[in-house]
Amino acid sequence: MVFRLYFYIGYYAINLLTLKDKVALIVTLPMFFLVLLNVSRIKDKYFTVQDIISLLIYLFFVIEPLQMIDHGRIGVSGPVSRVVYTNVELVTASSIALVFYAIFIITTNYLSNPKVPIKIFLIEDKRSIFVFISTVFAFSIFVWLKGGFSGVFASRYERLAELQSQTSENAIGALIMVCAGVITMGATILAALTKPRLNLTLIYFIISISIVLICFNPFNTSRFALLSAYVPIVLVFTRGEIRAIAFYVASMIGVVVIFPILNITTRFGVGGLAEHREEIATDILSIKFMDIYDLLAECVRYVNIHGHDYGEKLFANLVSFVPRVWWPEKPVIGGLDIGYEMFSNGIFGTANVSQMIAADGYMDFGFFGVSLVAVLVGIFVHTFVFKRRYIINGHNLFGYIFIAALPILLRGPLTAVYLTFLAQVAMLMIARKLWARELPLPDGTRPSGVNAAIPIRPSGKATGNSNLFTRTYRATHSR
């Protein structure tokens, strides 16, 4: 659709009007053109996985640096605002993102298959009790690990201080993330099973969504966790069929208006709105809280000072689930190394900073490491998102949770979020294996023609059979 190109070009042009430094133009133009190239390949009138990826890359590595770079500085109040970077460091940071995105596109395109295997599954109402029990059990463990409901409703800073005072903080945090994944996936599956009539499944869903509201309320939950909890449920009730225009409009309202407000409420509660009203006023219409480019620049500066780590940071990501109390000498991820140095040098007020996985690749092996990570991420996305499609009760539920997790999976740190995502995937696979039965496709053949810009919705023009999955589910489920 031409609208997509109008959106990307138009918003870029608007931000050029407030350009502070010509270097920002040089830094962002290559990525801007690459995003346009990828977006021009999307022909679907509904939003797709490629829309999400393109928009995130565009906001993180085009708009944010375009708005924030000002004669060597990045922003006025961000994590690295006190640091003055050289033009070479700024260009190198952008090059890391550019190489990662380009190789990711090449990898997924190379592996793409015009005939995507599709399987349709049905979970009957009588099986919903198992999903509900799993959700309630995970909620019980979640509350227990938090130290009761007082811990569940505590502010993020209070919870962080409590966790850091415990020697087993890594193990507790990991279990909390796993429980969070089971809770959100359980509610999403029950939403997919719900029909507009009063029955046990509807009651199970109402209880489950209440549990989600308790565990993921906007006053003490990070913005990205809120996305992973609620976006899949929204996609279920829209059947994944959201027009591209509506998606982009809603996304920009969320990014430039709602997220700056949540940036305050998720840390300080509603009371923080009055205390930080001036900060909110300056944040509205800007995206300075997306500090991924800032920390890429700091990563480049760190490597220039300390050199490469030759595999240590990527290995640290692989073993991050092991509690440090069990392995005191466990390698530290790159974000923590950079965060500790920033904190000790007085650059930032906390060592808790986020870093995308491509930056860990750069810290280990330079641009070769970035390329390696991009290939591995491309293979992962192709294998679990593009290679096949499992439709459960008329919904591409894996596509839904992947969409919701993409912002934080890309922003990082990967080690802080991947357990929740993997728990969601595991819960979905268990539901498909144990509680669902496979249905035949209506014509006995597999749809073909789905290109690299694979839509997440259950029905699609690309299959040549509109509402194929939805009609199959409804016909069988009404028997």
C-alpha positions as CSV (number, residue, x, y, z in Angstrom):
1,M,0.0,0.0,0.0
2,V,1.2,3.5,-0.9
3,F,0.0,4.8,2.5
4,R,3.0,3.1,4.2
5,L,5.5,5.0,2.1
6,Y,3.6,8.2,2.7
7,F,3.7,7.6,6.4
8,Y,7.5,6.9,6.6
9,I,8.5,9.7,4.3
10,G,6.1,12.2,5.8
11,Y,7.1,11.6,9.4
12,Y,10.8,11.8,8.5
13,A,10.2,15.1,6.7
14,I,8.4,16.5,9.7
15,N,11.3,15.7,11.9
16,L,13.7,17.3,9.5
17,L,12.1,20.6,10.3
18,T,13.5,20.4,13.8
19,L,16.9,19.0,12.8
20,K,19.6,20.1,15.3
21,D,22.7,18.7,13.6
22,K,23.4,17.8,10.0
23,V,25.3,14.7,11.3
24,A,21.9,13.3,12.3
25,L,20.9,13.4,8.6
26,I,24.0,11.5,7.6
27,V,23.6,9.0,10.4
28,T,19.9,8.2,9.6
29,L,19.6,8.4,5.8
30,P,21.0,4.9,4.9
31,M,18.7,3.2,7.4
32,F,15.8,5.3,6.3
33,F,16.2,4.2,2.6
34,L,16.6,0.5,3.7
35,V,13.3,0.7,5.7
36,L,11.6,2.3,2.7
37,L,12.9,-0.6,0.5
38,N,11.5,-3.2,2.9
39,V,8.2,-1.4,3.4
40,S,7.7,-1.1,-0.4
41,R,7.5,-4.9,-0.6
42,I,4.5,-5.1,1.7
43,K,1.3,-5.2,-0.4
44,D,-1.2,-6.3,2.2
45,K,-3.9,-3.9,3.4
46,Y,-3.7,-5.3,6.9
47,F,-0.6,-4.9,9.1
48,T,2.0,-7.7,9.0
49,V,5.0,-8.9,11.0
50,Q,7.1,-6.9,8.5
51,D,5.2,-3.8,9.4
52,I,6.1,-4.2,13.1
53,I,9.8,-4.9,12.4
54,S,10.0,-2.0,9.9
55,L,8.3,0.5,12.3
56,L,10.5,-0.5,15.3
57,I,13.7,-0.2,13.2
58,Y,12.4,3.2,11.9
59,L,11.7,4.6,15.4
60,F,14.8,3.2,17.1
61,F,17.4,4.0,14.5
62,V,16.0,6.7,12.3
63,I,13.6,9.0,14.2
64,E,15.2,8.8,17.7
65,P,18.7,9.8,16.5
66,L,17.2,12.3,14.1
67,Q,15.4,14.0,17.0
68,M,18.1,13.7,19.6
69,I,21.6,14.1,18.1
70,D,22.9,17.6,18.8
71,H,26.6,18.3,18.1
72,G,27.9,15.1,19.6
73,R,25.3,14.7,22.3
74,I,22.3,12.4,22.2
75,G,19.3,14.1,24.0
76,V,19.4,16.3,27.1
77,S,18.2,14.0,29.8
78,G,18.8,10.4,28.5
79,P,21.3,7.9,29.9
80,V,24.2,9.2,27.8
81,S,23.3,12.9,27.6
82,R,26.4,13.9,29.5
83,V,28.7,12.2,26.9
84,V,30.0,13.9,23.8
85,Y,30.5,11.4,21.0
86,T,32.7,11.8,17.9
87,N,31.0,11.7,14.5
88,V,32.8,8.4,13.8
89,E,31.2,6.8,16.9
90,L,27.8,8.0,15.9
91,V,28.2,6.7,12.4
92,T,29.5,3.4,13.7
93,A,26.5,3.0,16.0
94,S,24.2,3.5,13.1
95,S,26.2,1.1,11.0
96,I,25.8,-1.6,13.6
97,A,22.0,-1.3,13.3
98,L,22.2,-1.0,9.5
99,V,24.3,-4.2,9.1
100,F,22.1,-6.1,11.5
101,Y,18.8,-5.1,9.7
102,A,20.2,-5.6,6.2
103,I,21.5,-9.1,6.9
104,F,18.4,-10.0,8.8
105,I,16.3,-9.1,5.7
106,I,18.7,-11.0,3.4
107,T,18.5,-14.1,5.6
108,T,14.7,-14.2,5.9
109,N,14.3,-13.6,2.2
110,Y,16.8,-16.3,1.3
111,L,15.0,-18.8,3.5
112,S,11.5,-17.7,2.5
113,N,9.2,-20.3,1.0
114,P,6.2,-19.2,-1.2
115,K,4.3,-22.3,0.0
116,V,3.9,-22.0,3.8
117,P,2.8,-25.2,5.5
118,I,-0.3,-24.5,7.6
119,K,-2.0,-26.7,10.2
120,I,-5.4,-25.9,11.8
121,F,-6.2,-27.0,15.4
122,L,-9.2,-26.8,17.6
123,I,-9.4,-26.7,21.4
124,E,-12.9,-27.6,22.5
125,D,-14.7,-25.9,25.3
126,K,-14.4,-28.9,27.6
127,R,-10.6,-28.6,27.4
128,S,-10.5,-25.0,28.5
129,I,-10.4,-26.1,32.1
130,F,-6.8,-27.3,31.6
131,V,-5.8,-23.9,30.3
132,F,-7.6,-22.2,33.2
133,I,-6.0,-24.4,35.8
134,S,-2.5,-23.7,34.4
135,T,-3.2,-20.0,34.5
136,V,-4.4,-20.0,38.1
137,F,-1.5,-22.2,39.2
138,A,1.0,-19.9,37.6
139,F,-0.7,-16.9,39.2
140,S,-0.4,-18.6,42.6
141,I,3.3,-19.1,42.1
142,F,3.7,-15.6,40.8
143,V,2.1,-14.0,43.9
144,W,4.1,-16.3,46.2
145,L,7.4,-15.3,44.5
146,K,6.5,-11.6,44.8
147,G,6.0,-12.1,48.6
148,G,2.2,-11.8,48.5
149,F,-0.1,-9.2,47.0
150,S,1.8,-6.4,48.6
151,G,4.7,-7.3,46.4
152,V,2.5,-7.6,43.4
153,F,1.2,-4.1,43.9
154,A,4.5,-2.6,45.0
155,S,6.2,0.0,42.8
156,R,8.9,-1.1,40.4
157,Y,11.6,0.5,42.4
158,E,10.4,-1.1,45.7
159,R,10.3,-4.5,44.0
160,L,13.8,-4.1,42.5
161,A,15.3,-3.1,45.8
162,E,13.7,-6.2,47.4
163,L,14.9,-8.5,44.7
164,Q,18.5,-7.2,44.9
165,S,18.6,-7.8,48.6
166,Q,18.2,-11.5,48.0
167,T,21.1,-13.8,47.0
168,S,18.8,-15.8,44.8
169,E,17.5,-12.8,42.9
170,N,18.3,-14.3,39.5
171,A,16.4,-17.5,40.1
172,I,13.4,-15.7,41.6
173,G,13.3,-13.3,38.7
174,A,13.6,-16.1,36.2
175,L,10.7,-18.0,37.8
176,I,8.6,-14.8,37.9
177,M,9.2,-14.3,34.1
178,V,8.1,-17.9,33.4
179,C,4.9,-17.5,35.5
180,A,4.2,-14.3,33.7
181,G,4.5,-16.0,30.3
182,V,2.1,-18.8,31.4
183,I,-0.4,-16.3,32.8
184,T,-0.5,-14.1,29.6
185,M,-0.6,-17.1,27.2
186,G,-3.3,-18.8,29.2
187,A,-5.5,-15.7,29.1
188,T,-4.8,-15.3,25.3
189,I,-5.8,-18.9,24.6
190,L,-9.0,-18.6,26.6
191,A,-9.8,-15.4,24.7
192,A,-9.4,-17.4,21.5
193,L,-11.9,-20.0,22.8
194,T,-14.4,-17.5,24.1
195,K,-17.7,-17.1,22.2
196,P,-20.4,-14.4,22.7
197,R,-22.5,-16.5,25.1
198,L,-22.3,-17.3,28.8
199,N,-20.6,-20.6,29.5
200,L,-17.7,-21.9,31.6
201,T,-15.1,-20.8,29.0
202,L,-16.3,-17.2,29.2
203,I,-16.1,-17.4,33.0
204,Y,-12.6,-18.8,32.9
205,F,-11.6,-16.0,30.5
206,I,-13.1,-13.3,32.7
207,I,-11.2,-14.6,35.7
208,S,-8.0,-15.0,33.7
209,I,-8.1,-11.4,32.3
210,S,-8.7,-10.2,35.9
211,I,-5.5,-12.1,36.9
212,V,-3.6,-10.4,34.0
213,L,-4.9,-7.0,35.2
214,I,-3.6,-7.7,38.7
215,C,-0.2,-8.9,37.5
216,F,0.3,-6.3,34.7
217,N,-1.3,-3.1,35.8
218,P,0.0,0.2,34.2
219,F,1.1,1.7,37.6
220,N,4.0,-0.7,38.3
221,T,4.6,-2.7,35.1
222,S,7.1,-1.7,32.4
223,R,5.6,-0.5,29.1
224,F,7.1,-3.4,27.1
225,A,5.7,-5.9,29.6
226,L,2.2,-4.3,29.2
227,L,2.6,-4.8,25.4
228,S,3.4,-8.5,25.8
229,A,0.5,-9.0,28.1
230,Y,-2.3,-7.2,26.3
231,V,-1.5,-7.0,22.6
232,P,-2.1,-10.7,22.0
233,I,-5.5,-10.5,23.6
234,V,-6.4,-7.4,21.5
235,L,-5.3,-9.2,18.4
236,V,-7.6,-12.1,19.3
237,F,-10.6,-9.9,19.5
238,T,-9.7,-8.2,16.3
239,R,-9.0,-11.6,14.7
240,G,-5.6,-10.1,13.8
241,E,-7.2,-8.1,11.0
242,I,-6.2,-4.5,11.7
243,R,-5.9,-2.2,8.7
244,A,-2.4,-0.9,8.1
245,I,-3.7,2.7,8.4
246,A,-5.3,2.0,11.8
247,F,-2.2,0.3,13.0
248,Y,0.2,3.1,12.1
249,V,-2.2,5.8,13.5
250,A,-2.6,3.8,16.8
251,S,1.1,3.1,17.0
252,M,2.1,6.7,16.7
253,I,-0.5,7.8,19.2
254,G,0.9,5.2,21.6
255,V,4.5,6.2,20.9
256,V,4.3,10.0,21.1
257,V,1.5,10.4,23.6
258,I,0.7,7.3,25.7
259,F,4.2,6.0,26.2
260,P,5.6,9.2,27.7
261,I,2.8,9.1,30.3
262,L,3.4,5.4,31.0
263,N,7.1,6.2,31.4
264,I,6.0,8.1,34.6
265,T,3.0,6.0,35.8
266,T,4.8,2.7,35.5
267,R,7.6,4.0,37.8
268,F,5.9,6.4,40.2
269,G,2.2,5.6,39.9
270,V,-0.6,8.1,39.1
271,G,0.9,10.5,41.8
272,G,4.0,10.9,39.6
273,L,2.0,12.7,36.9
274,A,1.7,15.9,38.9
275,E,5.3,15.7,40.1
276,H,6.7,15.2,36.6
277,R,4.2,17.2,34.5
278,E,7.0,19.3,33.0
279,E,8.9,16.3,31.9
280,I,5.7,14.8,30.4
281,A,5.1,18.0,28.5
282,T,8.6,17.9,26.9
283,D,8.3,14.2,26.2
284,I,5.0,14.4,24.3
285,L,5.6,14.1,20.6
286,S,9.2,13.0,21.1
287,I,10.5,9.4,21.5
288,K,13.6,10.0,23.7
289,F,12.7,7.2,26.0
290,M,13.6,4.8,23.2
291,D,17.3,4.9,24.2
292,I,18.5,1.9,22.1
293,Y,20.6,4.1,19.7
294,D,22.0,6.0,22.7
295,L,23.4,2.8,24.2
296,L,24.7,1.6,20.8
297,A,26.8,4.8,20.7
298,E,28.0,4.1,24.2
299,C,28.8,0.5,23.3
300,V,31.0,1.7,20.5
301,R,32.8,4.1,22.9
302,Y,33.2,1.2,25.4
303,V,34.8,-1.1,22.8
304,N,37.1,1.7,21.6
305,I,38.4,1.9,25.2
306,H,38.4,-1.7,26.3
307,G,38.6,-3.7,23.1
308,H,36.6,-6.8,22.1
309,D,35.5,-9.7,24.3
310,Y,35.8,-12.5,21.7
311,G,32.6,-14.5,22.5
312,E,32.2,-13.7,26.2
313,K,29.1,-11.5,25.8
314,L,27.2,-13.8,23.4
315,F,28.0,-16.7,25.7
316,A,26.7,-14.7,28.7
317,N,23.4,-14.4,26.9
318,L,23.2,-18.1,26.5
319,V,23.9,-18.9,30.1
320,S,22.0,-16.0,31.6
321,F,19.3,-18.3,33.0
322,V,21.8,-19.9,35.4
323,P,21.6,-18.2,38.9
324,R,24.8,-16.3,39.8
325,V,24.6,-17.9,43.2
326,W,25.3,-21.2,41.5
327,W,28.0,-19.8,39.3
328,P,29.7,-16.7,40.8
329,E,32.1,-16.4,37.9
330,K,29.4,-16.5,35.2
331,P,30.1,-14.0,32.4
332,V,28.3,-10.7,32.5
333,I,26.2,-9.5,29.5
334,G,27.4,-6.4,27.7
335,G,24.7,-4.1,29.0
336,L,25.8,-4.6,32.6
337,D,29.4,-3.9,31.8
338,I,28.5,-0.7,30.1
339,G,26.0,0.2,32.8
340,Y,28.4,-0.3,35.6
341,E,31.0,1.9,33.9
342,M,28.4,4.6,33.2
343,F,27.3,4.5,36.8
344,S,30.8,4.6,38.3
345,N,31.8,7.5,36.0
346,G,28.7,9.5,37.0
347,I,27.3,9.4,33.5
348,F,24.0,7.8,34.5
349,G,22.2,7.3,37.9
350,T,21.9,3.5,37.6
351,A,23.8,0.6,36.2
352,N,20.5,-0.9,34.9
353,V,20.6,-0.2,31.2
354,S,19.4,-2.1,28.2
355,Q,21.3,-3.2,25.1
356,M,20.2,-5.0,22.0
357,I,21.7,-8.4,21.2
358,A,23.5,-7.0,18.1
359,A,25.5,-4.8,20.4
360,D,26.7,-7.9,22.3
361,G,27.8,-9.3,18.9
362,Y,29.8,-6.1,18.2
363,M,31.4,-6.2,21.7
364,D,32.6,-9.7,20.9
365,F,33.7,-9.7,17.3
366,G,32.9,-6.2,15.8
367,F,30.9,-6.2,12.6
368,F,31.4,-9.9,12.1
369,G,29.7,-10.5,15.4
370,V,26.8,-8.2,14.3
371,S,26.5,-10.2,11.1
372,L,26.5,-13.5,12.9
373,V,23.8,-12.4,15.3
374,A,21.7,-11.1,12.4
375,V,21.9,-14.4,10.6
376,L,21.0,-16.3,13.8
377,V,18.0,-14.0,14.5
378,G,16.9,-14.3,10.9
379,I,17.0,-18.1,11.1
380,F,15.1,-18.0,14.4
381,V,12.4,-15.7,13.0
382,H,12.0,-17.7,9.8
383,T,11.8,-21.0,11.7
384,F,9.3,-20.0,14.3
385,V,7.3,-17.3,12.4
386,F,7.6,-17.5,8.6
387,K,8.4,-21.2,8.0
388,R,5.0,-22.6,9.1
389,R,1.7,-21.5,10.5
390,Y,-0.3,-23.1,13.3
391,I,-3.9,-21.8,13.5
392,I,-5.6,-22.5,16.8
393,N,-9.3,-21.8,17.0
394,G,-9.0,-19.5,14.0
395,H,-6.0,-17.6,15.3
396,N,-2.3,-17.4,14.6
397,L,-1.5,-17.2,18.3
398,F,2.2,-17.6,17.9
399,G,2.2,-14.7,15.5
400,Y,0.3,-12.7,18.1
401,I,2.8,-13.2,20.9
402,F,5.7,-12.6,18.6
403,I,4.3,-9.3,17.5
404,A,3.8,-8.3,21.2
405,A,7.3,-9.4,22.2
406,L,9.1,-7.8,19.3
407,P,9.7,-4.3,20.8
408,I,11.4,-5.6,23.9
409,L,13.2,-8.5,22.1
410,L,14.7,-6.0,19.7
411,R,15.5,-3.3,22.4
412,G,16.9,-5.7,24.9
413,P,18.3,-6.8,27.1
414,L,17.4,-10.2,25.7
415,T,18.3,-11.9,28.9
416,A,15.7,-9.9,30.8
417,V,12.7,-10.9,28.6
418,Y,13.3,-14.1,26.7
419,L,12.2,-16.4,29.5
420,T,8.7,-14.8,29.4
421,F,8.5,-15.2,25.6
422,L,9.8,-18.8,25.8
423,A,7.2,-19.6,28.5
424,Q,4.5,-18.3,26.3
425,V,5.7,-20.4,23.4
426,A,6.0,-23.5,25.7
427,M,2.4,-22.9,27.0
428,L,1.1,-22.6,23.5
429,M,2.9,-25.8,22.3
430,I,1.6,-27.7,25.3
431,A,-2.0,-26.6,24.5
432,R,-1.6,-27.6,20.9
433,K,-0.1,-31.0,21.7
434,L,-2.3,-32.0,24.7
435,W,-5.6,-30.2,24.4
436,A,-6.1,-29.5,20.7
437,R,-7.0,-31.7,17.7
438,E,-5.9,-31.1,14.2
439,L,-8.5,-30.2,11.5
440,P,-8.3,-30.8,7.8
441,L,-8.1,-27.8,5.4
442,P,-11.4,-27.3,3.6
443,D,-10.1,-28.3,0.2
444,G,-7.6,-30.8,1.4
445,T,-4.6,-28.8,0.1
446,R,-2.3,-26.4,1.7
447,P,-2.7,-22.7,0.7
448,S,0.2,-21.1,-1.2
449,G,1.3,-17.8,-2.3
450,V,2.2,-16.3,1.1
451,N,5.3,-14.1,0.5
452,A,8.0,-12.8,2.9
453,A,5.7,-10.1,4.2
454,I,3.6,-12.8,5.8
455,P,0.4,-11.5,7.5
456,I,-0.3,-12.4,11.1
457,R,-4.0,-12.5,10.7
458,P,-5.7,-15.9,10.4
459,S,-7.2,-15.1,7.0
460,G,-5.4,-13.5,4.1
461,K,-5.6,-12.6,0.4
462,A,-2.2,-14.2,0.0
463,T,-3.8,-17.6,0.4
464,G,-6.3,-16.9,-2.4
465,N,-9.1,-18.0,0.0
466,S,-10.5,-15.2,2.1
467,N,-11.3,-16.1,5.8
468,L,-10.1,-19.7,5.1
469,F,-9.0,-20.4,8.7
470,T,-11.9,-18.6,10.3
471,R,-14.5,-20.4,8.3
472,T,-12.9,-23.8,8.9
473,Y,-12.9,-23.2,12.7
474,R,-16.5,-21.9,12.8
475,A,-17.8,-24.7,10.7
476,T,-16.2,-27.4,12.8
477,H,-16.8,-25.6,16.1
478,S,-20.6,-25.3,15.5
479,R,-21.1,-29.0,15.2
